[in-house]
Amino acid sequence: MHNDYVGLVDYKSLEANILSSIRLGKPLTGKGGALTLLIKKLLEASLEGEMAYHLSSDSRENNRRNGKSSKTFRTSSGSFDLVTPRDRTGSFDLQIVKKL
């Protein structure tokens, strides 16, 4: 059976939102851009994967997830808020998105 959910991303809903935004004449990128939400969701899902890997390979027994932070992610075509995971020991170092 085909699943339209991969990780934290509902691709069917994103596709509908992107097509609707394009029909309304919104730009593709930047604040309110049609693809901005897709980029945001993909980055956040990737960061969650990084955190899961970090915690699975961390030798410290007490390290675990410790909430999330919101950071402004700036690109050449605009900016948006990106939710990034945190760990208890503060040893998680973002890889896909370097220090914000």
MITI-297957 format. One record per residue (C-alpha): x, y, z; residue number from 1; residue in one letter. Coordinates in nm, 4 decimals. Layout:
N
{px X, py Y, pz Z, num NUM, residu A}
...
! end
This chain:
100
{px 0.0000, py 0.0000, pz 0.0000, num 1, residu M}
{px 0.1310, py 0.3465, pz -0.0922, num 2, residu H}
{px 0.1723, py 0.5854, pz 0.1986, num 3, residu N}
{px 0.1602, py 0.9622, pz 0.1412, num 4, residu D}
{px 0.3142, py 1.0307, pz 0.4808, num 5, residu Y}
{px 0.6905, py 1.0030, pz 0.5052, num 6, residu V}
{px 0.8209, py 1.0882, pz 0.8490, num 7, residu G}
{px 0.6706, py 1.4162, pz 0.9590, num 8, residu L}
{px 0.5568, py 1.5351, pz 0.6169, num 9, residu V}
{px 0.2055, py 1.4973, pz 0.4716, num 10, residu D}
{px 0.2931, py 1.5267, pz 0.1028, num 11, residu Y}
{px -0.0658, py 1.5222, pz -0.0276, num 12, residu K}
{px -0.1554, py 1.8225, pz 0.1874, num 13, residu S}
{px 0.1648, py 2.0031, pz 0.0901, num 14, residu L}
{px 0.1004, py 1.9366, pz -0.2768, num 15, residu E}
{px -0.2512, py 2.0799, pz -0.2492, num 16, residu A}
{px -0.1219, py 2.3893, pz -0.0673, num 17, residu N}
{px 0.1556, py 2.4468, pz -0.3210, num 18, residu I}
{px -0.0800, py 2.4165, pz -0.6183, num 19, residu L}
{px -0.3323, py 2.6472, pz -0.4525, num 20, residu S}
{px -0.0616, py 2.9062, pz -0.3785, num 21, residu S}
{px 0.0651, py 2.8972, pz -0.7371, num 22, residu I}
{px -0.2892, py 2.9435, pz -0.8699, num 23, residu R}
{px -0.3264, py 3.2475, pz -0.6415, num 24, residu L}
{px -0.0123, py 3.3980, pz -0.7920, num 25, residu G}
{px 0.2102, py 3.3681, pz -0.4850, num 26, residu K}
{px 0.5860, py 3.3562, pz -0.5415, num 27, residu P}
{px 0.7600, py 3.0177, pz -0.5279, num 28, residu L}
{px 1.0047, py 3.1081, pz -0.2493, num 29, residu T}
{px 1.0453, py 3.3648, pz 0.0263, num 30, residu G}
{px 0.7989, py 3.4576, pz 0.2975, num 31, residu K}
{px 0.4608, py 3.3132, pz 0.2024, num 32, residu G}
{px 0.6088, py 3.1463, pz -0.1069, num 33, residu G}
{px 0.4471, py 2.8347, pz -0.2481, num 34, residu A}
{px 0.7549, py 2.6158, pz -0.1883, num 35, residu L}
{px 0.8633, py 2.7708, pz 0.1427, num 36, residu T}
{px 0.6443, py 2.5382, pz 0.3512, num 37, residu L}
{px 0.7818, py 2.2345, pz 0.1663, num 38, residu L}
{px 1.1402, py 2.3473, pz 0.2276, num 39, residu I}
{px 1.0600, py 2.4138, pz 0.5933, num 40, residu K}
{px 0.8964, py 2.0726, pz 0.6467, num 41, residu K}
{px 1.1768, py 1.8861, pz 0.4702, num 42, residu L}
{px 1.4429, py 2.0637, pz 0.6762, num 43, residu L}
{px 1.2556, py 2.0008, pz 1.0032, num 44, residu E}
{px 1.2077, py 1.6310, pz 0.9180, num 45, residu A}
{px 1.5790, py 1.6061, pz 0.8355, num 46, residu S}
{px 1.6733, py 1.7706, pz 1.1654, num 47, residu L}
{px 1.4530, py 1.5231, pz 1.3532, num 48, residu E}
{px 1.6363, py 1.2408, pz 1.1752, num 49, residu G}
{px 1.9704, py 1.3934, pz 1.2720, num 50, residu E}
{px 1.8587, py 1.4140, pz 1.6346, num 51, residu M}
{px 1.7419, py 1.0514, pz 1.6354, num 52, residu A}
{px 2.0782, py 0.9408, pz 1.4963, num 53, residu Y}
{px 2.2667, py 1.1594, pz 1.7453, num 54, residu H}
{px 2.0783, py 1.0170, pz 2.0420, num 55, residu L}
{px 2.1175, py 0.6582, pz 1.9209, num 56, residu S}
{px 2.4941, py 0.6969, pz 1.8909, num 57, residu S}
{px 2.5479, py 0.9073, pz 2.2051, num 58, residu D}
{px 2.7244, py 0.7086, pz 2.4769, num 59, residu S}
{px 2.5799, py 0.9276, pz 2.7536, num 60, residu R}
{px 2.2911, py 0.7409, pz 2.9105, num 61, residu E}
{px 2.0978, py 1.0478, pz 3.0307, num 62, residu N}
{px 2.0971, py 1.2376, pz 2.7028, num 63, residu N}
{px 1.7567, py 1.2673, pz 2.5393, num 64, residu R}
{px 1.5355, py 1.5156, pz 2.3603, num 65, residu R}
{px 1.4830, py 1.8413, pz 2.5456, num 66, residu N}
{px 1.2298, py 2.0458, pz 2.3550, num 67, residu G}
{px 1.2656, py 2.2561, pz 2.0452, num 68, residu K}
{px 1.3826, py 2.6011, pz 1.9481, num 69, residu S}
{px 1.2572, py 2.8282, pz 1.6760, num 70, residu S}
{px 1.5211, py 2.9942, pz 1.4617, num 71, residu K}
{px 1.4902, py 3.2308, pz 1.1695, num 72, residu T}
{px 1.6363, py 3.0598, pz 0.8638, num 73, residu F}
{px 1.7543, py 3.3082, pz 0.6012, num 74, residu R}
{px 1.8004, py 3.2220, pz 0.2361, num 75, residu T}
{px 1.8782, py 3.4292, pz -0.0696, num 76, residu S}
{px 1.5076, py 3.4310, pz -0.1524, num 77, residu S}
{px 1.3652, py 3.5123, pz 0.1912, num 78, residu G}
{px 1.3433, py 3.3773, pz 0.5443, num 79, residu S}
{px 1.1171, py 3.1595, pz 0.7581, num 80, residu F}
{px 1.1031, py 3.0196, pz 1.1117, num 81, residu D}
{px 1.2620, py 2.6760, pz 1.1437, num 82, residu L}
{px 1.1861, py 2.4543, pz 1.4458, num 83, residu V}
{px 1.5035, py 2.2756, pz 1.5600, num 84, residu T}
{px 1.5269, py 1.9948, pz 1.8192, num 85, residu P}
{px 1.7453, py 2.0203, pz 2.1305, num 86, residu R}
{px 1.9053, py 1.7547, pz 2.3463, num 87, residu D}
{px 1.9504, py 1.7572, pz 2.7221, num 88, residu R}
{px 2.3313, py 1.7757, pz 2.7193, num 89, residu T}
{px 2.3519, py 2.0375, pz 2.4455, num 90, residu G}
{px 2.5823, py 1.8151, pz 2.2429, num 91, residu S}
{px 2.3586, py 1.7991, pz 1.9338, num 92, residu F}
{px 2.5248, py 1.9873, pz 1.6492, num 93, residu D}
{px 2.3089, py 2.0569, pz 1.3426, num 94, residu L}
{px 2.4570, py 1.9114, pz 1.0234, num 95, residu Q}
{px 2.2104, py 1.9787, pz 0.7415, num 96, residu I}
{px 2.1587, py 2.3331, pz 0.8620, num 97, residu V}
{px 2.4734, py 2.4668, pz 1.0228, num 98, residu K}
{px 2.4513, py 2.6847, pz 1.3348, num 99, residu K}
{px 2.1726, py 2.9365, pz 1.2917, num 100, residu L}
! end
